[in-house]
Every structure is written in C-alpha cells, then in structure tokens.
Amino acid sequence: MFDTVKFGNAIKNLCKMNNITAYRLAQELNVSEDYLYKIQNGKNIPSIALFVFIINYFGMTSNDYSSFNIVSDINNILYGTAISLSNEEYKFLYNTILDYIYSKKGTN
C-alpha cells in the first residue's frame, strides 16, 4: 500500500538534502506549488508518472525509494530512543556503535 504521508515526508527530506525549495521542485515537475504541498503533506496521491518523475528527479529508482523509507524509519526510531536516554546511556550507545563500525572496517 502506498503511504502518502511517508512519500510526502520523503520528498520534504530530499528537498532539504538537496537544497531545493518546494517552489523550484513544483516548477521542475510542472505542477502547481499548492498541488506539491498537498502531496508533501499526504493529502494528494501523485500519479504513477509523477511518482516516477519525482524519484528520477532526485536520481533515485523505486528500489532506492524503498530503501530511503526504511532508513528514514530507522532514523526516526533511533532519534526517538536517543532523546529519552540519560547521558550515561547515550555515551554507552555511542561507544557501542563506534566499536561496531570500527570492527567492521577492520574486516573489510
């Protein structure tokens, strides 16, 4: 099932990451800014053609888009968890992640 809110949030995040305004993106997509805002806020579902055009505009494929959503969900979960940790717990988590990353780099 197509999640309009997730797709809208993905567009917002991609715009932020690429320093693209909604106005500019709407022009590039040849849609009104109001229509784009409705898509970004999960109020409208883009056509398949527009969906493909949007992900291609950002240099993505439909597989990349799926991965982007999964990573975005994981980031939201991690962020939500991290803000509720004590300083000691946060430092422990941070050091554990660093240890894991460095151990993986050593095996490559």
N, C-alpha and C positions, 0 to 999 in steps of 0.2 A: 504494500500500500504506500502511496506517495504521501509523505509527510510535508504539508505545505509550510508549516512553521519551521521545521528543520531546514528546508530548502531556502526559505527566506533568510534565516539566520546565516546559512552558508554563504548566500550572496552578500549579505552585510559584511561578514568576516573577510571574504575575498576582496571586496571593495577596500576595506581598511588595509589589508595586507598589501594591496597594490596601489594604494593612494588614489583611488578612483572615486569621484563623487557620484551620487545617485543620478544627478543631472547628466553628467557625462555618459554614464552607462546607459541611461534611457535614450540618449541621442544615438549612441552606438547601436543599440538594439532596435532603434526606430519605433519606440513605444513612448507613450506619454510618461512623464515623471510620476503622475498620480497612479497610473497602472503599475509601474515598477514598485512604488511604495506599497501598494496593495499586495503584490507578490512577496515583497520583503517582509511584510507583516503577517503572511499566511492567510490573507483574505481572498486572494485570487490564485487559481492554479494556472501556470503557464501552459501553453500548447506544447506538444512534444517538440515541434520545430523550434519554439523559443527556448525550451529547456536545453536542447542540444546546442543551440546558438550561444546560450549563456555559458555553458560549461566549456565549449570550444573557445569562446572569447577569452576565458581565463587559462587557456592552454591545457584543459583537462579532458579526460574521457569519462564515460559513465562509470567505469571501474574506479577512476581516481575520485570521482564524486562520492562513491560509496565509501571508500577509504577515508576521505575527508570527514564524512559524517561520523564514522567510527572513532577517529582520532579526536574529533570535536567533543563527542560524548565522553570519552575517557578523560579529556582535559577538564571538562565540566565536573566530573565526579572527583578527580584529584583536587581541583581547586576547592570544591565544596568541603572535602575532607580536610584539606590543609588549613583552611581558615578556622577550623574548630580544634586544632591541635595546640597543645601547650608548646612553649619554646623548646623544652627538652624533647618532646615527641617529634617536633618539626626537625630539630637537628639530627635526631636519630634517623628519621625517614630520609632526610637529605643525604646523610653519610652512607646509608644503606644503598640508596640509588647510585651514588657516585662509585661505591665499591663494585656494584654490579656492572656499571658501564665500563669501568676500567678493567675488570676481569674479562669482559667480552672483547675489549680491544686487544688484550694480550693473546687471545686465542685466534684472532683473525690473521 
